[in-house]
Amino acid sequence: MIKDFEYFAPKTLKEALTLLDKYQDEGKIICGGQSLLILMRQGLVAPKYLIDIKGLSELNYIKDAKEGLRLGATTTHRAIEKSPLIQKKYSVLAEMERRLASIQTRNWGSIGGNVCHGDPAGDPAPVLMALNATLTTTSLKGERNMAVEDFCLDYFETALKPGELLTEIQIPAVPPRTGTAYTKFNVIESDLATVGVAVSVTLGSGDGVCQEVRIALGASAPTPMRAKKAEAVLKGKKLTDNLLAEAGEVASTEAEPISDIYASAEYRRELVKVLVRRVAKEALARAKA
Amino acid sequence: MKKELKLTVNGQPYELYVNPKTLLVQVLRDHIGLTGSKRGCNDSSCGACTVVLNGMAVKSCSILAMQANGAEVLTVEGLADGAKLHPLQKAFLDHGAFQCGFCTSGMLMASRALLEENPKPTKEQIKEGIDGNICRCTGYNSIIRAVTAVVKGEYKEAK
């Protein structure tokens, strides 16, 4: 049963931040609520004051800027999935969204809410990490910017301070000869990832050597994580199938998975090994295309 | 403390006072009395509570009623035009696209939203359109056949 709370639907960001500042730890932001309402129903989260930003149109946008893509925090998953701009220039984001939960959930849930939920099995965070995204948080005191990996602190825990709101996600323009791919393993199509893997590969001009690589794992540790040792295996090398397999092996030792009803830790390590290899191969093919 | 909630359901405007923790499915079923939308899993898994909100399929168990303030909601009760069934309803009947019937209203609303968005979906797209809806009798094939029949135009005259 959901506990009683006082409800606010601010009309502007300023109003929302003022409420958050006033109620600090006792206040909680809701946007689509597709994750939060489940926790509230289970009594795991029981805010005294619920601040609803679903109607904040000033945070609902997809903007194509010179330096990259800017997503307002209340933008729905479905808007991202169906955006022709994103399908063309950041297709991996649209592909990820298509596999996130069900159409109903994507219609109402927001990208910002998903990231703030801090579930290590969420789909967006690993993809945002692979795309080298930055998050902007805002409070009455001003703004802070941080990488996604610095935002995800622990199991369901983020770097958001009381009074702070995630307002924007920035994705830098994709460099030339870059390919990014994502997949997750799950048993039921609309479920969370048992393990999710996103990889971005940038090749050098002419030589085909891997200049930059980012490997991000979902549901493989208390937070979505970069597999930096696996990245080191690939960086500066000409990528062969053997090397990609080695990166998978290294990533599986780097991961810190848990056992739960979906899979054992051992099985998850095996999934990391296989999926890193496969997804890196797909990213490489896209970088070459 | 109760809050004022104004919304339109199946074309009919309503003005209610609700506790803000009330879910949309509760307002539809318990306050307005439209029990077509089912409260199944109550945690966004089963889709039996699917309604169309401002043109989008959503799970009404996972939305605070206050978030539908000012919105237009279509429930299964609003599908038929008086005594004239919606093509999807006719097709579901003809193809036996339900057994126990618990998932039917959700399936109909998810299919309705799909066809509004994409009148000519492929079989894969139909499957994707209802993948947030669970049929515990596992009657998926007949549901897909029914939607396919509507897509093929077999129920045009019923419009």
Interface residues (C-beta under 8 A of the other chain):
Chain A: I2 K3 D4 F5 E6 Y7 A9 I30 G33 Q34 L37 I38 R41 L50 D52 K54 R78 A101 S102 I103 Q104 T105 N107 W108 E189 S190
Chain B: M1 K3 N19 P20 K21 L23 N42 D43 S44 G47 T50 L53 M56 A57 V58 K59 S62 I63 L64 M66 Q67 N69 A110 A113 L114 E128 G129 D131 G132 N133
